[in-house]
Amino acid sequence: MASATPLPRPAPFERVLLKLSGEALMGGRDHGIDPDRIDALAREIVETQAGGLEIALVIGAGNIVRGIDAAAAGMDRATADYAGMLATLLNSLAVQDALERHDAQTRVLSAITVAEVAEPYIRRRAIRHLEKGRIVIFAAGTGNPFFTTDTAAALRALEIGAEAILMAKNGVDGVYDGDPQVDPKAEFLPELTHLEAIERGLRVMDTTALSLCMDNGLPIYVFELREGNIKRIVAGERVGTIISTALKAGSGASRADAARPRPERRAK
């Protein structure tokens, strides 16, 4: 009797949220957007999604304007943050265009009203877009000043039931106990908990975002934005640093709800 064909190994993720900094779009430039860099990034995201992965994106605005920096220069903090939200929308539209040039189906969902260029953020609509195989880009942060795009990434990931946040960094291959660009003795940390990251003041995400992830057991994969790394992580390879916290059984904040087996999908 012929031996049974082995079952394919299940992918470690079905749905993830990829967090990109605005600086990730600059390439070798001092500011703005590098079309070649965005094109290469879009190609890898589309190729990664081709295996059936559902991908959502949150993109920062550091390549255009950072609200906290503008506030430090004298601008009203709330006004500066709203300017930053609009900058994330500009980046989202640029990435959307690049993705669609690689034949991806996309939707930009904005937390502030910009009906001419993006849909309003509605949680169930976002999930349905993902189920239909579209790459969803969340723009304008949380829609509120005083919150970063890190917090927006954590919030949206939890709302859509993502199984992990993939946090791409520029020029750093994970989390260190110091700044490796300043301190050559800084030690690489392959694993740590959310609480350790908060207590040690490691600049992975802001404290609000880390607390959200900790309270809901949402793991964060921190890695260098280098060609092929996104594919390797979603294939189950160990890349960069994993930040995770095991939740106690019966915890009211358990991610069991968000990560529960999904019902059979309707036809796309």
C-alpha positions as CSV (number, residue, x, y, z in Angstrom):
1,M,0.0,0.0,0.0
2,A,1.3,3.4,-0.9
3,S,2.2,5.5,2.0
4,A,-0.2,8.4,2.8
5,T,0.8,11.8,1.6
6,P,1.9,13.8,4.6
7,L,-0.3,16.7,5.5
8,P,1.1,20.2,4.9
9,R,2.5,21.9,7.9
10,P,0.1,24.6,9.1
11,A,1.3,28.2,8.8
12,P,2.0,29.7,12.2
13,F,-0.3,32.7,11.4
14,E,-3.6,33.3,9.7
15,R,-3.8,37.0,10.3
16,V,-1.2,39.5,11.3
17,L,-0.7,43.3,11.6
18,L,2.5,44.7,10.1
19,K,3.7,47.9,11.8
20,L,6.0,50.0,9.6
21,S,7.6,53.3,10.6
22,G,7.5,56.2,8.3
23,E,11.2,56.1,8.1
24,A,10.9,52.7,6.5
25,L,9.6,54.4,3.4
26,M,12.6,56.8,3.0
27,G,15.2,54.4,1.7
28,G,18.4,56.4,1.5
29,R,16.7,59.8,1.6
30,D,16.6,62.2,4.5
31,H,12.9,62.6,4.3
32,G,9.9,61.8,2.2
33,I,9.3,58.7,0.2
34,D,11.6,56.5,-1.9
35,P,9.6,54.9,-4.7
36,D,12.1,52.0,-5.1
37,R,11.9,51.2,-1.4
38,I,8.1,51.2,-1.3
39,D,8.0,49.0,-4.5
40,A,10.3,46.4,-2.9
41,L,8.4,46.4,0.3
42,A,5.0,46.1,-1.6
43,R,6.4,43.2,-3.6
44,E,7.4,41.3,-0.5
45,I,4.1,41.9,1.2
46,V,2.1,40.7,-1.8
47,E,4.3,37.6,-2.1
48,T,3.8,36.9,1.6
49,Q,0.1,37.3,1.3
50,A,-0.1,34.9,-1.6
51,G,0.2,31.9,0.8
52,G,-3.2,32.8,2.3
53,L,-2.1,35.1,5.1
54,E,-4.4,38.0,6.0
55,I,-2.3,41.1,6.4
56,A,-3.2,44.5,7.9
57,L,-0.8,47.5,8.0
58,V,-0.2,50.5,10.2
59,I,2.3,53.0,8.9
60,G,3.9,55.8,10.9
61,A,4.6,59.3,9.7
62,G,8.2,60.0,10.8
63,N,9.3,60.6,7.2
64,I,7.0,63.6,6.9
65,V,6.1,64.9,10.4
66,R,6.2,63.6,13.9
67,G,3.6,65.1,16.2
68,I,5.7,65.0,19.3
69,D,8.6,66.7,17.6
70,A,6.4,69.4,16.1
71,A,5.0,70.0,19.6
72,A,8.5,70.3,21.0
73,A,9.2,73.0,18.4
74,G,6.2,75.0,19.7
75,M,3.2,73.7,17.8
76,D,0.1,72.9,19.9
77,R,0.4,69.2,20.7
78,A,-3.1,68.3,19.6
79,T,-2.7,70.2,16.3
80,A,0.7,68.5,15.8
81,D,-0.8,65.1,16.3
82,Y,-3.6,65.7,13.8
83,A,-0.9,66.8,11.3
84,G,0.8,63.5,12.0
85,M,-2.4,61.6,11.4
86,L,-2.7,63.3,8.0
87,A,0.9,62.3,7.2
88,T,0.1,58.7,7.9
89,L,-2.7,58.9,5.4
90,L,-0.2,60.2,2.7
91,N,2.0,57.2,3.5
92,S,-0.9,54.8,3.4
93,L,-2.0,56.0,-0.1
94,A,1.6,55.7,-1.4
95,V,1.8,52.1,-0.1
96,Q,-1.6,51.3,-1.4
97,D,-0.7,52.4,-4.9
98,A,2.5,50.3,-4.7
99,L,0.6,47.3,-3.6
100,E,-2.0,47.6,-6.3
101,R,0.8,47.9,-8.9
102,H,1.7,44.4,-7.8
103,D,-1.9,43.3,-8.4
104,A,-3.0,43.3,-4.7
105,Q,-6.5,44.2,-3.7
106,T,-6.3,46.8,-0.9
107,R,-8.4,49.1,1.2
108,V,-7.4,52.1,3.3
109,L,-9.5,52.6,6.4
110,S,-9.0,56.0,8.1
111,A,-9.8,56.9,11.7
112,I,-10.6,60.5,10.5
113,T,-13.0,61.3,7.8
114,V,-11.4,61.6,4.4
115,A,-14.2,60.2,2.3
116,E,-12.7,61.1,-1.1
117,V,-9.6,58.8,-0.6
118,A,-10.3,56.3,2.1
119,E,-13.1,54.4,3.8
120,P,-14.0,55.2,7.4
121,Y,-12.6,52.8,9.9
122,I,-15.3,50.3,10.9
123,R,-14.1,47.1,12.7
124,R,-16.5,44.6,11.0
125,R,-15.8,46.1,7.6
126,A,-12.0,45.8,8.2
127,I,-12.4,42.1,9.1
128,R,-14.6,41.4,6.1
129,H,-12.0,43.0,3.8
130,L,-9.4,40.7,5.3
131,E,-11.6,37.7,4.8
132,K,-12.0,38.6,1.2
133,G,-8.3,38.6,0.7
134,R,-7.7,42.4,0.7
135,I,-4.7,44.0,2.3
136,V,-6.1,46.5,4.8
137,I,-4.1,49.7,5.7
138,F,-5.2,51.5,8.8
139,A,-4.5,55.2,8.5
140,A,-4.7,58.3,10.9
141,G,-3.8,56.4,14.0
142,T,-6.5,56.0,16.5
143,G,-8.1,59.3,15.3
144,N,-7.2,60.9,18.6
145,P,-4.3,63.2,19.6
146,F,-1.8,62.1,22.3
147,F,-1.8,58.5,20.9
148,T,1.0,57.2,18.7
149,T,0.8,54.9,15.7
150,D,2.3,52.2,18.0
151,T,-0.9,52.4,20.1
152,A,-3.0,52.4,17.0
153,A,-1.2,49.2,15.8
154,A,-1.9,47.5,19.1
155,L,-5.5,48.6,19.2
156,R,-6.3,47.6,15.6
157,A,-4.5,44.3,15.9
158,L,-6.7,43.4,18.9
159,E,-9.8,44.6,17.3
160,I,-9.4,42.5,14.2
161,G,-8.2,39.4,16.1
162,A,-4.6,39.4,14.7
163,E,-2.4,36.7,16.1
164,A,0.7,38.9,16.2
165,I,2.1,42.3,15.5
166,L,5.1,42.3,13.2
167,M,7.2,45.4,14.1
168,A,9.7,46.2,11.4
169,K,12.7,48.3,12.4
170,N,15.3,50.2,10.4
171,G,18.9,49.1,10.9
172,V,18.3,47.1,14.1
173,D,17.8,43.4,14.0
174,G,15.7,43.1,17.2
175,V,15.6,44.4,20.8
176,Y,18.8,45.2,22.7
177,D,19.3,46.2,26.3
178,G,20.8,49.5,25.0
179,D,21.3,51.4,21.8
180,P,23.5,49.2,19.6
181,Q,24.4,52.2,17.5
182,V,25.8,54.0,20.5
183,D,26.9,51.2,22.8
184,P,28.8,48.4,21.1
185,K,28.4,46.3,24.3
186,A,24.6,46.4,24.0
187,E,23.2,42.9,24.4
188,F,20.7,41.4,21.9
189,L,17.6,40.0,23.6
190,P,16.0,37.2,21.6
191,E,13.0,36.9,24.0
192,L,11.4,39.0,26.7
193,T,8.0,39.7,28.2
194,H,6.0,42.9,27.7
195,L,6.5,43.8,31.4
196,E,10.2,43.4,31.1
197,A,10.2,45.8,28.1
198,I,8.2,48.3,30.1
199,E,10.2,48.0,33.3
200,R,13.6,48.2,31.5
201,G,12.5,51.2,29.4
202,L,13.3,49.4,26.2
203,R,12.2,51.6,23.3
204,V,10.2,48.9,21.4
205,M,6.8,50.6,21.5
206,D,5.3,53.2,23.7
207,T,4.2,52.1,27.1
208,T,0.5,52.4,26.3
209,A,0.9,50.0,23.3
210,L,3.0,47.5,25.3
211,S,0.4,47.5,28.1
212,L,-2.4,46.8,25.7
213,C,-0.5,43.9,24.2
214,M,0.5,42.6,27.6
215,D,-3.0,42.7,29.0
216,N,-4.3,40.8,26.0
217,G,-1.5,38.4,25.4
218,L,-0.7,39.7,22.0
219,P,2.9,38.8,20.9
220,I,5.2,41.3,19.1
221,Y,7.8,40.2,16.7
222,V,10.5,42.9,16.4
223,F,12.9,42.5,13.4
224,E,14.9,44.4,10.9
225,L,13.2,45.5,7.8
226,R,15.4,43.6,5.4
227,E,14.4,41.7,2.3
228,G,12.9,38.3,3.1
229,N,12.4,38.8,6.8
230,I,8.7,39.2,6.7
231,K,8.4,36.0,4.7
232,R,10.7,34.2,7.2
233,I,8.7,35.2,10.2
234,V,5.3,34.2,8.8
235,A,6.8,30.9,7.7
236,G,7.7,30.2,11.4
237,E,11.4,31.0,11.4
238,R,13.0,32.7,14.4
239,V,14.0,36.2,13.3
240,G,14.7,39.1,15.7
241,T,13.1,39.4,19.1
242,I,9.8,37.9,20.4
243,I,7.9,39.8,23.1
244,S,5.2,37.8,24.7
245,T,3.3,37.2,27.9
246,A,1.4,34.0,28.8
247,L,-2.0,34.9,30.1
248,K,-3.5,33.1,33.1
249,A,-6.3,30.7,32.5
250,G,-9.7,32.3,32.9
251,S,-8.3,35.8,32.5
252,G,-11.0,38.3,31.5
253,A,-8.5,39.9,29.1
254,S,-7.8,36.6,27.4
255,R,-7.2,36.6,23.7
256,A,-9.1,33.4,23.4
257,D,-12.0,35.3,21.9
258,A,-9.9,37.1,19.2
259,A,-7.9,34.0,18.4
260,R,-10.8,31.5,18.5
261,P,-11.2,29.2,15.5
262,R,-12.8,31.3,12.8
263,P,-16.0,30.1,11.2
264,E,-15.9,28.7,7.7
265,R,-15.4,31.6,5.3
266,R,-18.0,32.6,2.8
267,A,-17.1,32.5,-0.8
268,K,-15.0,35.5,-1.8
